[in-house]
């Protein structure tokens, strides 16, 4: 999802996103209409198919920008079911980075989300150990992080479970 003026899946898997309130904005290179801005209230981009693998190893990379710390947990992207068991990447109300899902298998990265700048957040899910990187620098690892619990669709800008109200405030770009 390079967000080249739209929310189309350019991987060839035909899993285009449906934009719900998010607006095209200037990306980290200064190019107009090349990223999406989320208001932190009710903006999201929904896909209709599973994007994050439910088995095996994989990596997820997402560029994020949060101008200020919003209260409560905030999810830049998630995938999963309709209960609290979804996979997500985001930050908590104190600015700590959160990766994982469900009520008992997430981990809080040992670093704080740096505000007011673009950052690449990357999860590399391995069979024995998973790693979390910020801007290419390893910040945390966990043997607890697993694959998504189920094959629900991916949601960009909120936790898959809308009732949790973890709406992202800021910009999101280049999800791979």
C-alpha positions, -999 to 999 in steps of 0.1 A, spaced: 0 0 0 22 29 -12 -8 53 -11 -1 68 -45 -32 90 -46 -54 60 -35 -56 31 -12 -50 4 -38 -31 -28 -31 -2 -27 -55 12 -61 -45 -10 -78 -71 -33 -95 -45 -63 -72 -54 -69 -63 -17 -77 -26 -23 -86 -5 7 -119 14 12 -112 49 26 -135 60 55 -128 96 63 -89 96 60 -77 123 36 -48 123 12 -19 145 25 18 154 19 41 124 25 76 123 41 92 134 9 70 165 5 49 149 -23 12 158 -23 -15 132 -21 9 104 -14 0 95 22 -32 94 43 -39 116 73 -62 101 101 -81 124 125 -79 102 156 -117 102 159 -132 79 132 -109 77 101 -98 43 87 -90 24 56 -106 -11 55 -96 -41 34 -118 -70 26 -92 -98 27 -66 -112 50 -33 -93 45 -11 -104 74 -3 -141 71 -20 -164 97 8 -190 95 45 -189 90 71 -161 92 66 -127 77 75 -90 81 53 -59 82 66 -24 76 46 8 80 56 44 80 38 65 106 37 101 118 20 112 150 22 150 157 12 147 193 4 120 218 -32 111 217 -48 96 249 -53 59 251 -41 31 229 -38 40 192 -35 14 164 -18 23 131 -30 -10 116 -46 -42 128 -61 -75 116 -83 -100 133 -117 -108 146 -144 -90 164 -132 -95 200 -101 -82 216 -80 -108 197 -65 -89 168 -30 -82 157 -19 -46 158 9 -21 157 5 12 175 12 31 207 -3 34 242 -15 65 260 20 71 275 37 69 241 51 34 245 50 13 213 27 -17 213 29 -47 190 9 -79 191 -27 -86 198 -52 -101 221 -53 -96 258 -23 -117 267 2 -120 239 12 -85 230 44 -68 240 53 -32 247 85 -23 229 112 -10 252 110 24 237 87 54 233 71 65 201 90 95 188 65 123 181 65 149 153 86 129 129 81 102 103 92 67 115 93 33 99 79 6 122 88 -30 113 78 -63 128 98 -94 117 78 -125 129 101 -155 132 93 -190 143 112 -187 176 116 -150 181 100 -119 167 117 -85 164 106 -49 163 125 -22 146 121 16 145 138 32 115 158 0 109 172 -2 145 162 -32 166 144 -19 197 127 -50 211 122 -88 206 97 -113 219 91 -150 218 54 -143 226 44 -125 194 24 -149 172 5 -148 140 -29 -132 138 -55 -153 157 -78 -155 126 -80 -144 91 -100 -113 95 -94 -83 72 -68 -56 78 -79 -22 91 -56 8 88 -60 36 113 -78 17 141 -78 -15 160 -99 -41 141 -123 -40 169 -140 -6 164 -155 -7 199 -120 -2 214 -117 33 198 -80 31 191 -82 55 162 -48 67 149 -41 104 150 -15 113 123 -3 100 90 3 65 77 22 56 45 39 27 27 26 -4 43 44 -35 31 
